[in-house]
Amino acid sequence: MAASATLHCLTGCALGEILGMVVGTSVGLHNATTVLLSVALAFLFGYALTMRGVLRSGETFGRAARLALAADTLSIAVMEIVDNAVMVLIPGAMHAGPLSVLFWVALVLALGVAFVLTTPVNKWMIARGRGHAVVHGAHAHAGH
């Protein structure tokens, strides 16, 4: 379940991360601004993906938002810290821009490293009934 939860997290994070990095590097934003944009979009997309599933199970918007915050915040935070650190640490990656192979190789590597390092976090949370265990609980109780 931890790998599945991390893959779910990676999907939302990657959507936001890629969009933020492409926009930020394309328009020449400062690295810090690009990272902030990417992180904000990663949280937005990550929460939205979780909420989408919870809303489909019949929960209210408020409950879905609370579940997404509880389930995803730590996972997204760890993933974003790791993938942005990798992007910043790879020489030239942030300045290469989306038309560069370096940019895309660095981004894929950054997201891959983030997946590997976030999976144990999700395993730890699920083992304690937190994280995506909470979301799965909401799906199981839907309509009851």
DSSP file (Angstrom, degrees, kcal/mol; ACC not computed):
  #  RESIDUE AA STRUCTURE BP1 BP2  ACC     N-H-->O    O-->H-N    N-H-->O    O-->H-N    TCO  KAPPA ALPHA  PHI   PSI    X-CA   Y-CA   Z-CA
    1    1 A M     >        0   0    0      0, 0.0     4,-2.6     0, 0.0     5,-0.2   0.000 360.0 360.0 360.0 -30.7    0.0    0.0    0.0
    2    2 A A  H  >  +     0   0    0      2,-0.2     4,-2.4     1,-0.2     5,-0.2   0.907 360.0  48.0 -65.2 -41.7    2.9    2.4    0.7
    3    3 A A  H  > S+     0   0    0      2,-0.2     4,-2.5     1,-0.2    -1,-0.2   0.900 112.9  49.4 -65.9 -38.8    4.2    2.2   -2.9
    4    4 A S  H  > S+     0   0    0      2,-0.2     4,-2.3     1,-0.2    -2,-0.2   0.917 111.7  48.1 -64.3 -44.1    0.7    2.8   -4.2
    5    5 A A  H  X S+     0   0    0     -4,-2.6     4,-2.4     1,-0.2    -2,-0.2   0.893 113.0  48.6 -62.9 -39.7    0.2    5.8   -1.9
    6    6 A T  H  X S+     0   0    0     -4,-2.4     4,-3.2     2,-0.2    -2,-0.2   0.887 109.7  51.5 -69.5 -38.2    3.6    7.2   -3.0
    7    7 A L  H  X S+     0   0    0     -4,-2.5     4,-2.1     2,-0.2    -2,-0.2   0.906 110.1  49.9 -63.0 -40.6    2.8    6.7   -6.6
    8    8 A H  H  X S+     0   0    0     -4,-2.3     4,-1.7     2,-0.2    -2,-0.2   0.936 113.3  46.1 -60.2 -46.6   -0.5    8.6   -6.0
    9    9 A C  H  X S+     0   0    0     -4,-2.4     4,-2.8     1,-0.2     5,-0.2   0.911 110.4  53.6 -61.6 -43.6    1.5   11.3   -4.3
   10   10 A L  H  X S+     0   0    0     -4,-3.2     4,-3.3     1,-0.2     5,-0.3   0.870 103.9  56.8 -60.7 -37.3    4.1   11.3   -7.1
   11   11 A T  H  X S+     0   0    0     -4,-2.1     4,-2.1     2,-0.2    -1,-0.2   0.957 112.8  38.6 -61.0 -51.7    1.3   11.8   -9.7
   12   12 A G  H  X S+     0   0    0     -4,-1.7     4,-2.1     2,-0.2    34,-0.3   0.924 118.9  48.3 -64.5 -44.4    0.0   15.0   -8.1
   13   13 A C  H  X S+     0   0    0     -4,-2.8     4,-3.6     1,-0.2     5,-0.2   0.920 110.8  50.9 -62.5 -43.6    3.5   16.2   -7.3
   14   14 A A  H  X S+     0   0    0     -4,-3.3     4,-2.9    -5,-0.2     5,-0.4   0.907 108.1  52.2 -63.3 -41.6    4.8   15.5  -10.7
   15   15 A L  H  X S+     0   0    0     -4,-2.1     4,-2.0    -5,-0.3    -1,-0.2   0.955 118.1  37.0 -58.0 -49.8    1.9   17.4  -12.4
   16   16 A G  H  X S+     0   0    0     -4,-2.1     4,-2.8    25,-0.2    26,-0.3   0.905 117.8  50.9 -68.7 -42.2    2.6   20.5  -10.3
   17   17 A E  H  X S+     0   0    0     -4,-3.6     4,-2.8    -5,-0.2     5,-0.2   0.934 112.6  44.9 -62.4 -48.5    6.3   20.2  -10.3
   18   18 A I  H  X S+     0   0    0     -4,-2.9     4,-2.9    -5,-0.2     5,-0.3   0.941 115.1  47.6 -63.8 -47.4    6.6   19.8  -14.0
   19   19 A L  H  X S+     0   0    0     -4,-2.0     4,-2.6    -5,-0.4     5,-0.3   0.938 115.0  46.2 -59.2 -46.9    4.2   22.7  -14.7
   20   20 A G  H  X S+     0   0    0     -4,-2.8     4,-2.9     1,-0.2     5,-0.2   0.912 115.0  46.0 -62.8 -43.8    6.0   24.9  -12.2
   21   21 A M  H  X S+     0   0    0     -4,-2.8     4,-2.6    -5,-0.2     5,-0.3   0.907 113.9  48.3 -66.9 -41.9    9.4   24.1  -13.5
   22   22 A V  H  X S+     0   0    0     -4,-2.9     4,-2.0    -5,-0.2    -2,-0.2   0.949 117.4  41.2 -63.8 -48.2    8.4   24.5  -17.1
   23   23 A V  H  X S+     0   0    0     -4,-2.6     4,-2.1    -5,-0.3     6,-0.2   0.957 117.5  47.4 -64.1 -50.4    6.7   27.9  -16.5
   24   24 A G  H  <>S+     0   0    0     -4,-2.9     5,-2.7    -5,-0.3     4,-0.3   0.905 117.6  40.1 -60.9 -44.9    9.4   29.2  -14.1
   25   25 A T  H  <5S+     0   0    0     -4,-2.6     3,-0.4    -5,-0.2    -1,-0.2   0.844 113.1  56.1 -74.9 -31.7   12.4   28.2  -16.3
   26   26 A S  H  <5S+     0   0    0     -4,-2.0    -2,-0.2    -5,-0.3    -1,-0.2   0.877 113.8  38.3 -66.6 -37.7   10.6   29.3  -19.5
   27   27 A V  T  <5S-     0   0    0     -4,-2.1    -1,-0.2    -5,-0.2    -2,-0.2   0.401 115.5-112.5 -97.1   4.2   10.0   32.8  -18.3
   28   28 A G  T   5 +     0   0    0     -3,-0.4    -3,-0.2    -4,-0.3    -4,-0.1   0.800  51.0 172.4  76.1  29.6   13.3   33.1  -16.5
   29   29 A L      < -     0   0    0     -5,-2.7    -1,-0.2    -6,-0.2     5,-0.0  -0.333  43.5 -92.2 -66.3 154.0   12.1   33.3  -13.0
   30   30 A H     >  -     0   0    0      1,-0.1     4,-2.6     4,-0.0     3,-0.2  -0.317  38.9-110.6 -60.0 150.3   14.7   33.2  -10.2
   31   31 A N  H  > S+     0   0    0      1,-0.2     4,-2.6     2,-0.2     5,-0.2   0.893 118.4  51.6 -52.9 -44.2   15.4   29.6   -9.0
   32   32 A A  H  > S+     0   0    0      1,-0.2     4,-2.4     2,-0.2    -1,-0.2   0.896 110.9  47.5 -62.8 -40.4   13.7   30.3   -5.6
   33   33 A T  H  > S+     0   0    0     -3,-0.2     4,-2.5     2,-0.2    -1,-0.2   0.897 111.6  50.7 -67.5 -40.6   10.6   31.6   -7.3
   34   34 A T  H  X S+     0   0    0     -4,-2.6     4,-2.5     2,-0.2    -2,-0.2   0.914 111.1  48.5 -62.6 -43.2   10.5   28.6   -9.6
   35   35 A V  H  X S+     0   0    0     -4,-2.6     4,-2.8    -5,-0.2     5,-0.2   0.926 111.4  49.6 -63.5 -45.1   10.8   26.2   -6.7
   36   36 A L  H  X S+     0   0    0     -4,-2.4     4,-2.6     1,-0.2    -2,-0.2   0.913 111.9  48.6 -60.6 -42.8    8.1   28.0   -4.8
   37   37 A L  H  X S+     0   0    0     -4,-2.5     4,-2.4     2,-0.2     5,-0.2   0.927 112.7  48.4 -61.8 -45.4    5.8   27.9   -7.8
   38   38 A S  H  X S+     0   0    0     -4,-2.5     4,-2.3     2,-0.2    -2,-0.2   0.909 112.5  47.8 -62.4 -43.6    6.5   24.2   -8.3
   39   39 A V  H  X S+     0   0    0     -4,-2.8     4,-2.4     2,-0.2     5,-0.2   0.927 111.7  49.8 -64.4 -45.6    5.9   23.4   -4.6
   40   40 A A  H  X S+     0   0    0     -4,-2.6     4,-2.2     1,-0.2    -2,-0.2   0.920 114.0  45.3 -60.4 -43.7    2.6   25.3   -4.5
   41   41 A L  H  X S+     0   0    0     -4,-2.4     4,-3.0   -25,-0.2     5,-0.3   0.863 109.9  55.2 -69.7 -35.1    1.3   23.6   -7.7
   42   42 A A  H  X S+     0   0    0     -4,-2.3     4,-2.8   -26,-0.3     5,-0.2   0.930 110.4  45.2 -63.1 -44.8    2.5   20.2   -6.4
   43   43 A F  H  X S+     0   0    0     -4,-2.4     4,-2.8     2,-0.2     5,-0.3   0.930 113.9  50.6 -63.2 -43.9    0.4   20.6   -3.2
   44   44 A L  H  X S+     0   0    0     -4,-2.2     4,-2.3    -5,-0.2    -2,-0.2   0.949 116.1  39.7 -58.9 -51.6   -2.5   21.9   -5.2
   45   45 A F  H  X S+     0   0    0     -4,-3.0     4,-2.4   -33,-0.2    -1,-0.2   0.894 115.6  52.6 -67.5 -39.6   -2.5   19.0   -7.7
   46   46 A G  H  X S+     0   0    0     -4,-2.8     4,-1.8   -34,-0.3    -2,-0.2   0.944 113.5  42.3 -61.1 -48.9   -1.7   16.4   -4.9
   47   47 A Y  H  X S+     0   0    0     -4,-2.8     4,-2.9    -5,-0.2     5,-0.2   0.910 112.7  54.7 -63.7 -41.3   -4.6   17.6   -2.8
   48   48 A A  H  X S+     0   0    0     -4,-2.3     4,-2.4    -5,-0.3    -2,-0.2   0.894 106.4  51.0 -61.8 -40.9   -6.9   17.8   -5.8
   49   49 A L  H  X S+     0   0    0     -4,-2.4     4,-1.5     2,-0.2    -1,-0.2   0.924 113.4  44.6 -64.5 -42.8   -6.2   14.2   -6.8
   50   50 A T  H  X S+     0   0    0     -4,-1.8     4,-2.1     1,-0.2    -2,-0.2   0.935 113.4  50.3 -65.2 -45.3   -7.0   12.9   -3.4
   51   51 A M  H  X S+     0   0    0     -4,-2.9     4,-3.3     1,-0.2     5,-0.3   0.878 103.6  60.4 -61.4 -37.4  -10.1   15.1   -3.0
   52   52 A R  H  X S+     0   0    0     -4,-2.4     4,-1.8     1,-0.2    -1,-0.2   0.933 109.0  42.3 -56.3 -48.0  -11.4   13.9   -6.4
   53   53 A G  H  X S+     0   0    0     -4,-1.5     4,-1.0     2,-0.2    -1,-0.2   0.896 115.6  48.8 -66.4 -40.6  -11.5   10.3   -5.2
   54   54 A V  H  <>S+     0   0    0     -4,-2.1     5,-1.6     1,-0.2     3,-0.4   0.899 110.3  51.0 -67.9 -40.3  -12.9   11.1   -1.8
   55   55 A L  H ><5S+     0   0    0     -4,-3.3     3,-1.7     1,-0.2    -1,-0.2   0.883 105.6  56.6 -63.3 -38.0  -15.6   13.3   -3.4
   56   56 A R  H 3<5S+     0   0    0     -4,-1.8    -1,-0.2    -5,-0.3    -2,-0.2   0.795  99.1  60.9 -62.8 -27.6  -16.6   10.4   -5.7
   57   57 A S  T 3<5S-     0   0    0     -4,-1.0    -1,-0.3    -3,-0.4    86,-0.2   0.495 126.7 -99.6 -80.6  -1.3  -17.1    8.3   -2.7
   58   58 A G  T < 5S+     0   0    0     -3,-1.7    -3,-0.2     1,-0.3    -2,-0.1   0.477  74.2 142.0 102.5   3.1  -19.8   10.7   -1.5
   59   59 A E      < -     0   0    0     -5,-1.6    -1,-0.3     1,-0.1     2,-0.1  -0.360  54.6-104.0 -74.0 158.0  -18.0   12.8    1.1
   60   60 A T     >  -     0   0    0      1,-0.1     4,-2.7    -2,-0.1     5,-0.2  -0.340  30.4-109.0 -74.4 163.1  -18.6   16.5    1.4
   61   61 A F  H  > S+     0   0    0      1,-0.2     4,-2.6     2,-0.2     5,-0.2   0.913 119.2  51.0 -59.7 -43.9  -16.1   19.0    0.0
   62   62 A G  H  > S+     0   0    0      2,-0.2     4,-2.2     1,-0.2    -1,-0.2   0.915 112.5  45.1 -61.8 -44.3  -15.1   20.0    3.5
   63   63 A R  H  > S+     0   0    0      2,-0.2     4,-2.5     1,-0.2    -1,-0.2   0.904 112.7  51.6 -66.6 -40.8  -14.5   16.4    4.6
   64   64 A A  H  X S+     0   0    0     -4,-2.7     4,-2.4     2,-0.2    -2,-0.2   0.905 110.1  49.3 -62.1 -41.2  -12.7   15.7    1.4
   65   65 A A  H  X S+     0   0    0     -4,-2.6     4,-2.4     2,-0.2    -2,-0.2   0.923 111.7  48.3 -64.5 -44.0  -10.4   18.7    2.0
   66   66 A R  H  X S+     0   0    0     -4,-2.2     4,-2.4     1,-0.2    -2,-0.2   0.905 112.6  48.7 -63.4 -41.3   -9.7   17.7    5.6
   67   67 A L  H  X S+     0   0    0     -4,-2.5     4,-2.9     2,-0.2     5,-0.2   0.909 111.0  50.1 -64.6 -42.4   -8.9   14.1    4.5
   68   68 A A  H  X S+     0   0    0     -4,-2.4     4,-2.6     2,-0.2     5,-0.4   0.921 111.7  48.2 -63.0 -43.6   -6.6   15.3    1.8
   69   69 A L  H  X S+     0   0    0     -4,-2.4     4,-1.5     1,-0.2     5,-0.2   0.932 116.2  43.6 -61.3 -45.3   -4.7   17.6    4.1
   70   70 A A  H  < S+     0   0    0     -4,-2.4    61,-0.5    -5,-0.2     4,-0.3   0.888 120.5  40.7 -67.6 -39.5   -4.4   14.8    6.7
   71   71 A A  H  < S+     0   0    0     -4,-2.9     4,-0.3    -5,-0.2    61,-0.2   0.849 125.7  27.3 -79.1 -35.3   -3.4   12.1    4.2
   72   72 A D  H  X S+     0   0    0     -4,-2.6     4,-3.1    -5,-0.2     5,-0.4   0.652  90.3  88.0-109.4 -17.7   -1.1   14.0    1.9
   73   73 A T  H  X S+     0   0    0     -4,-1.5     4,-2.5    -5,-0.4     5,-0.2   0.917  96.6  39.0 -57.9 -51.6    0.7   16.9    3.6
   74   74 A L  H  > S+     0   0    0     -4,-0.3     4,-2.6    -5,-0.2     5,-0.2   0.926 117.8  49.8 -65.3 -43.6    3.7   15.0    5.0
   75   75 A S  H  > S+     0   0    0     -4,-0.3     4,-2.4     1,-0.2    -2,-0.2   0.931 114.1  44.1 -61.1 -47.7    4.1   12.9    1.9
   76   76 A I  H  X S+     0   0    0     -4,-3.1     4,-2.9     2,-0.2     5,-0.2   0.912 112.3  53.5 -64.5 -42.0    3.9   15.9   -0.5
   77   77 A A  H  X S+     0   0    0     -4,-2.5     4,-2.5    -5,-0.4    -2,-0.2   0.933 111.5  44.3 -60.0 -46.9    6.3   17.9    1.8
   78   78 A V  H  X S+     0   0    0     -4,-2.6     4,-2.4     1,-0.2     5,-0.2   0.936 114.5  49.8 -63.1 -45.3    8.9   15.2    1.8
   79   79 A M  H  X S+     0   0    0     -4,-2.4     4,-2.8    -5,-0.2     5,-0.3   0.910 112.8  46.8 -60.6 -42.3    8.6   14.6   -1.9
   80   80 A E  H  X S+     0   0    0     -4,-2.9     4,-2.0     2,-0.2     5,-0.3   0.889 110.7  51.2 -69.8 -39.4    8.9   18.3   -2.7
   81   81 A I  H  X S+     0   0    0     -4,-2.5     4,-1.8    -5,-0.2    -2,-0.2   0.946 116.1  42.2 -60.9 -46.7   11.9   18.8   -0.4
   82   82 A V  H  X S+     0   0    0     -4,-2.4     4,-2.4    -5,-0.2    -2,-0.2   0.959 116.2  44.7 -67.8 -51.7   13.7   15.9   -2.1
   83   83 A D  H  X S+     0   0    0     -4,-2.8     4,-2.2     1,-0.2    -1,-0.2   0.879 115.8  46.6 -68.3 -34.7   12.8   16.6   -5.7
   84   84 A N  H  X S+     0   0    0     -4,-2.0     4,-2.5    -5,-0.3    -1,-0.2   0.878 110.8  53.0 -72.3 -35.0   13.5   20.3   -5.6
   85   85 A A  H  X S+     0   0    0     -4,-1.8     4,-2.2    -5,-0.3    -2,-0.2   0.924 110.3  48.1 -62.6 -43.2   16.8   19.7   -3.7
   86   86 A V  H  X S+     0   0    0     -4,-2.4     4,-1.5     2,-0.2    -2,-0.2   0.936 111.7  49.7 -62.5 -45.9   17.9   17.3   -6.5
   87   87 A M  H  < S+     0   0    0     -4,-2.2     7,-0.4     1,-0.2     3,-0.3   0.919 113.8  45.2 -58.6 -44.1   16.9   19.8   -9.2
   88   88 A V  H  < S+     0   0    0     -4,-2.5    -1,-0.2     1,-0.2    -2,-0.2   0.854 112.3  52.2 -69.1 -34.4   18.8   22.6   -7.5
   89   89 A L  H  < S+     0   0    0     -4,-2.2    -1,-0.2    -5,-0.2    -2,-0.2   0.710  86.6  89.6 -78.7 -20.4   21.9   20.4   -6.9
   90   90 A I  S >< S-     0   0    0     -4,-1.5     3,-2.0    -3,-0.3     4,-0.5  -0.689  92.1-113.3 -79.4 115.5   22.2   19.2  -10.5
   91   91 A P  T 3  S-     0   0    0      0, 0.0    -2,-0.1     0, 0.0    -1,-0.1  -0.233  91.6  -2.4 -54.9 124.8   24.5   21.8  -12.1
   92   92 A G  T 3> S+     0   0    0     -4,-0.2     4,-1.1     1,-0.1     3,-0.4   0.300  95.7 116.0  82.6  -8.2   22.7   23.8  -14.8
   93   93 A A  H <> S+     0   0    0     -3,-2.0     4,-0.7     1,-0.2     3,-0.5   0.905  76.1  48.3 -63.0 -42.4   19.4   21.9  -14.5
   94   94 A M  H  4 S+     0   0    0     -4,-0.5    -1,-0.2    -7,-0.4    -6,-0.1   0.747 118.2  41.1 -71.1 -22.4   17.4   24.9  -13.3
   95   95 A H  H  4 S+     0   0    0     -3,-0.4    -1,-0.2     1,-0.1    -2,-0.2   0.516  94.7  82.3-101.0  -6.1   18.8   27.1  -16.1
   96   96 A A  H  < S-     0   0    0     -4,-1.1     3,-0.3    -3,-0.5    -2,-0.2   0.871  83.6-149.8 -68.9 -37.1   18.6   24.6  -18.9
   97   97 A G    ><  -     0   0    0     -4,-0.7     3,-1.9     1,-0.2     6,-0.4   0.099  32.3 -68.6  82.3 160.8   14.9   25.1  -19.6
   98   98 A P  T 3  S+     0   0    0      0, 0.0    -1,-0.2     0, 0.0   -76,-0.1   0.529 126.2  63.7 -68.8  -7.1   12.3   22.8  -20.9
   99   99 A L  T 3  S+     0   0    0     -3,-0.3     2,-0.4     4,-0.0    -2,-0.1   0.410  89.5  90.4 -92.7   3.1   13.8   22.5  -24.4
  100  100 A S  S <> S-     0   0    0     -3,-1.9     4,-1.4     1,-0.1     5,-0.1  -0.789  70.9-143.8-103.8 140.4   16.9   20.9  -22.9
  101  101 A V  H  > S+     0   0    0     -2,-0.4     4,-2.9     1,-0.2     5,-0.3   0.882 103.9  60.3 -63.5 -38.5   17.6   17.2  -22.4
  102  102 A L  H  > S+     0   0    0      1,-0.2     4,-2.6     2,-0.2     5,-0.2   0.911 102.0  52.7 -55.9 -44.7   19.4   18.1  -19.1
  103  103 A F  H  > S+     0   0    0     -6,-0.4     4,-2.3     1,-0.2    -1,-0.2   0.941 114.0  40.9 -56.3 -51.0   16.3   19.7  -17.7
  104  104 A W  H  X S+     0   0    0     -4,-1.4     4,-2.6     2,-0.2     5,-0.2   0.878 114.7  50.3 -71.6 -39.0   14.1   16.6  -18.4
  105  105 A V  H  X S+     0   0    0     -4,-2.9     4,-2.5     2,-0.2    -1,-0.2   0.929 113.4  47.3 -63.5 -43.6   16.7   14.1  -17.3
  106  106 A A  H  X S+     0   0    0     -4,-2.6     4,-2.8    -5,-0.3    -2,-0.2   0.905 112.6  49.3 -63.4 -41.9   17.2   16.0  -14.0
  107  107 A L  H  X S+     0   0    0     -4,-2.3     4,-2.4    -5,-0.2     5,-0.2   0.917 112.5  46.4 -66.2 -43.6   13.5   16.3  -13.4
  108  108 A V  H  X S+     0   0    0     -4,-2.6     4,-2.3     2,-0.2    -2,-0.2   0.922 114.7  48.0 -64.3 -43.3   12.9   12.6  -14.0
  109  109 A L  H  X S+     0   0    0     -4,-2.5     4,-2.7    -5,-0.2     5,-0.2   0.925 111.2  51.1 -61.5 -44.9   15.8   11.8  -11.7
  110  110 A A  H  X S+     0   0    0     -4,-2.8     4,-2.1     1,-0.2    -2,-0.2   0.909 112.3  45.3 -60.6 -44.3   14.6   14.2   -9.1
  111  111 A L  H  X S+     0   0    0     -4,-2.4     4,-2.2     2,-0.2    -1,-0.2   0.864 112.3  52.5 -69.4 -35.4   11.1   12.7   -9.1
  112  112 A G  H  X S+     0   0    0     -4,-2.3     4,-2.1     2,-0.2    -2,-0.2   0.928 110.7  46.1 -64.6 -45.7   12.5    9.2   -9.0
  113  113 A V  H  X S+     0   0    0     -4,-2.7     4,-2.3     1,-0.2     5,-0.2   0.905 111.9  52.9 -62.6 -41.3   14.7    9.9   -6.0
  114  114 A A  H  X S+     0   0    0     -4,-2.1     4,-1.7    -5,-0.2    -2,-0.2   0.896 107.6  51.5 -62.0 -40.6   11.8   11.6   -4.3
  115  115 A F  H  X S+     0   0    0     -4,-2.2     4,-1.8     1,-0.2    -1,-0.2   0.944 110.8  47.8 -60.2 -48.1    9.6    8.5   -4.9
  116  116 A V  H  < S+     0   0    0     -4,-2.1    -2,-0.2     1,-0.2    -1,-0.2   0.897 116.5  42.5 -61.7 -41.9   12.3    6.2   -3.3
  117  117 A L  H  < S+     0   0    0     -4,-2.3     4,-0.4     1,-0.2    -1,-0.2   0.694 114.4  50.5 -81.9 -18.2   12.7    8.4   -0.3
  118  118 A T  H  X S+     0   0    0     -4,-1.7     4,-2.2    -5,-0.2     3,-0.3   0.741  92.3  75.3 -89.7 -24.9    9.0    9.1    0.3
  119  119 A T  H  X S+     0   0    0     -4,-1.8     4,-2.5     1,-0.2     5,-0.2   0.908  95.1  49.4 -56.2 -45.8    7.9    5.5    0.1
  120  120 A P  H  > S+     0   0    0      0, 0.0     4,-2.4     0, 0.0    -1,-0.2   0.846 108.3  55.2 -63.8 -30.0    9.2    4.7    3.7
  121  121 A V  H  > S+     0   0    0     -4,-0.4     4,-2.4    -3,-0.3    -2,-0.2   0.938 110.4  44.7 -64.6 -46.0    7.4    7.8    5.0
  122  122 A N  H  X S+     0   0    0     -4,-2.2     4,-2.8     2,-0.2     5,-0.2   0.887 111.7  53.0 -66.1 -38.2    4.1    6.6    3.6
  123  123 A K  H  X S+     0   0    0     -4,-2.5     4,-2.2    -5,-0.2    -2,-0.2   0.926 110.2  48.4 -61.4 -43.5    4.8    3.1    4.9
  124  124 A W  H  X S+     0   0    0     -4,-2.4     4,-0.7     2,-0.2    -2,-0.2   0.915 113.8  46.2 -61.9 -45.0    5.4    4.6    8.4
  125  125 A M  H ><>S+     0   0    0     -4,-2.4     5,-2.9     1,-0.2     3,-0.8   0.923 112.6  49.1 -66.3 -43.8    2.2    6.7    8.2
  126  126 A I  H ><5S+     0   0    0     -4,-2.8     3,-2.0     1,-0.3    -1,-0.2   0.892 105.3  58.3 -63.5 -39.9    0.0    3.8    6.9
  127  127 A A  H 3<5S+     0   0    0     -4,-2.2    -1,-0.3     1,-0.3    -2,-0.2   0.747 108.6  47.3 -61.6 -22.7    1.4    1.5    9.6
  128  128 A R  T <<5S-     0   0    0     -3,-0.8    -1,-0.3    -4,-0.7    -2,-0.2   0.224 123.5-103.6-102.6  12.2    0.0    4.0   12.2
  129  129 A G  T < 5S+     0   0    0     -3,-2.0    -3,-0.2     1,-0.3     2,-0.2   0.721  87.8 109.5  75.6  20.8   -3.4    4.4   10.5
  130  130 A R    > < +     0   0    0     -5,-2.9     3,-1.7    -6,-0.2    -1,-0.3  -0.504  54.7  28.8-116.3-174.4   -2.5    7.7    9.0
  131  131 A G  T >> S-     0   0    0    -61,-0.5     3,-1.4     1,-0.3     4,-0.9  -0.368 130.2  -4.7  63.9-135.2   -1.8    9.0    5.5
  132  132 A H  H 3> S+     0   0    0      1,-0.3     4,-2.7   -61,-0.2    -1,-0.3   0.647 123.7  74.8 -71.4 -13.0   -3.5    7.1    2.8
  133  133 A A  H <> S+     0   0    0     -3,-1.7     4,-1.8     2,-0.2    -1,-0.3   0.871  96.4  51.4 -60.9 -35.1   -4.9    4.6    5.3
  134  134 A V  H <> S+     0   0    0     -3,-1.4     4,-1.8     2,-0.2    -2,-0.2   0.906 110.0  47.7 -67.3 -42.6   -7.3    7.4    6.3
  135  135 A V  H  X S+     0   0    0     -4,-0.9     4,-2.1     2,-0.2    -2,-0.2   0.920 111.1  50.3 -66.0 -43.3   -8.4    8.0    2.7
  136  136 A H  H  X S+     0   0    0     -4,-2.7     4,-2.3     1,-0.2    -1,-0.2   0.868 107.9  54.8 -63.9 -34.4   -8.9    4.3    2.2
  137  137 A G  H  X S+     0   0    0     -4,-1.8     4,-1.6    -5,-0.2    -1,-0.2   0.890 106.3  51.1 -62.7 -39.3  -11.0    4.2    5.3
  138  138 A A  H  < S+     0   0    0     -4,-1.8     4,-0.5     1,-0.2    -2,-0.2   0.889 110.0  49.4 -66.1 -39.0  -13.2    7.0    3.9
  139  139 A H  H >< S+     0   0    0     -4,-2.1     3,-0.8     1,-0.2    -2,-0.2   0.904 110.0  51.5 -64.9 -40.3  -13.7    5.0    0.7
  140  140 A A  H 3< S+     0   0    0     -4,-2.3    -1,-0.2     1,-0.2    -2,-0.2   0.822 113.4  44.2 -66.6 -30.8  -14.6    1.9    2.7
  141  141 A H  T >< S+     0   0    0     -4,-1.6     3,-1.9    -5,-0.1    -1,-0.2   0.430  84.0 127.5 -94.4   0.3  -17.2    3.8    4.8
  142  142 A A  T <  S+     0   0    0     -3,-0.8   -84,-0.1    -4,-0.5    -3,-0.1  -0.324  79.0   8.5 -62.0 133.8  -18.7    5.7    1.8
  143  143 A G  T 3         0   0    0    -86,-0.2    -1,-0.3     1,-0.1   -85,-0.1   0.507 360.0 360.0  77.8   4.4  -22.4    5.3    1.5
  144  144 A H    <         0   0    0     -3,-1.9    -2,-0.1     0, 0.0    -1,-0.1   0.425 360.0 360.0 -99.6 360.0  -22.8    3.6    4.9
